[in-house]
Amino acid sequence: MSGVLEIDLTDKLDAMVKEIFQTMIPLPIESMGGKDGVHPAEGTEMLAILGFTGTATGSIAVSTTRECAKMVTAALLMMGPDETIPEEDVADALGEFANMVGGNLKNTAVEGGVKMDLAAPAIIDGQQIHTSPGSKIVRGFTRDYQVGGKPLSVSFSVEANRD
């Protein structure tokens, strides 16, 4: 587990998210800073959680409002402003964004000598989702963003060994 704890992913995560938006999701994104711990975006209605195992076990979570998720979906799918976005496309797009973030983090971890296997993202869709980090988290941080004025957060957490 120590390998993933030794890699400083905080600033790298911020750069990865901004690059994904620059290359794949043509929307303005503004970094609002970060904080220790796992914290969902304000007003979270949609959550994509991508688990990982390997040298360490943990998760990457993307949380946002439904409105932000729809904006991201429309931009990712290059849809016009008058097109109707099917709900399943919104969930798929949020999961795909989580996959892009997870894939980039995995590449960085592997370059640092860490083994990391990613699971498929789980999508939670509801109103006013509240999350509580598990008691086994030994490292966690969240980066907050504004996408077109709407909140989006990306969290990373590592759990203690299960020995």
N, C-alpha and C positions, 0 to 999 in steps of 0.2 A: 504494500500500500504506500510505502514511503515515496515511491517515484512520482506518483500523481500529486502528492502533497508538496513535493519540492518544485514543481513547475508552476511559475506564476502565470496563471491563465486569465487573470482579471483584465489586464489591458489587452491581451490577445483576443479575448472574447469580444471586447468592444470593437476592435479593429475588424474582426470577422463579421460581426453583425452589420457594421457599416458597409463593408465590401459586398455582402450579400444584397443589401438594398441597392447599392450602386450598380451592380451587374444584373440583378434578377428582378428587383422590385422597384420600379421607378417612382418612388415616393420620397418626400423629404423626411429624414430621420434626424432627430436631435438627441444626443446623449444627455441624460439628466443626472449622471453620476452613478455611484454604486454604494452598496452597503454590505456589511457582513451579514451572513445568514440568508435564509431562503424566504423571500417575501413576494407574494403575487402582486401584479399591477393593481392599482386602485380601480375598483369597480369591476374586477375580473368576472367575466361571464364565460370565457373559453380558456381552456388549459390543455396544452400538449405536453405530455411527459414522456421522455425518452430515457429508458434505463440503460445502464452499462455494467458490465462485469469485466473481469480480467485481473490486472494487478490490484485493482480496487473495485469496489461496488458503489454505485451512486446513481444520480439522475441529472438530467438537464430538463428544465421546465420552461416553457414559454407561456406567459399568461397575458391576457388582454381583454378588452371589451369586445362585444359582438360587432360594433360599428367599425372598430379598428381592424378586426379580422376580415370583415367584408371589404374594406379598402385594400388590404394587403392581397386578398384573393383577386379582386378586380385588376389590380396592377400586375400581379404575377401571371394571370391568364390573359392579360392585354385586352380586357373587356372595356367597352364604352360605358359612359356614365348612365345611359338609359337601359342597359342590359340587366335583366334579372339574374341574380346569382343564386343558383340552387344551394340549399343548406349543406348538402353533402360535399359540395365543392369548397365551401368555407372550411369545414372540418379537414378535408384533404389538404387544402392549401396551408393551414396552420400546421398540420403534421409534416408537410413537406418542408416548411420553414424550419421546424425543429430538426428534421433530418439534415438539412444543410448546415445548421449550427453544429449538430452532433458530429457530422462528418468532418468538419473543419477542426473541431476540438480533438477528435480522434487522431487526425493527422498530426496535430501538434504534440499530442501525448506520445504517439508512436515514435516521432522524431526524438523525443526526450527519453526513450527507452522503456516506455510504459505500454503494457498490453491492455487493449481496450476493445471489447466486443459490444456493439450497440444492438439494442432490441428495437423492434418497431414501435413507433410512438402510439401512446394511448391518448385519445382525445376525450376530454370531459367538457360537456356543453350544458350550461345551466345558468341560473341567475344568482348573482352575488356569491360566487364560489369562495369559500374560506378554506385555507389550507393550514396545516400545522406540521412543521418539520418533525421527522422522527427523532427519537431520543438517541439514536445511534449515529447521528451526523457528527463527524469530527471536523469537517471543513465545509463551509458553504458561503457563497456570495451571490449577490444579485446585481445586475446592471439594469438601470431604468432608462427608458427612451420615450420620446414623444414622436408619433408617426402621424403627420398631418394634424397635430394637436391632440391626438388620442394616446393614452398610455399603453405601453407594451413593456414587459419585463422579461428578462432571461436570467434564470437562476441555475447554478451549478452546485451540486452537493456530493460529498464523499462520505460513505458510511464506515463505521469501525468494522474491523474484521469480525467474522462470525465464529471465530475459534472458541 
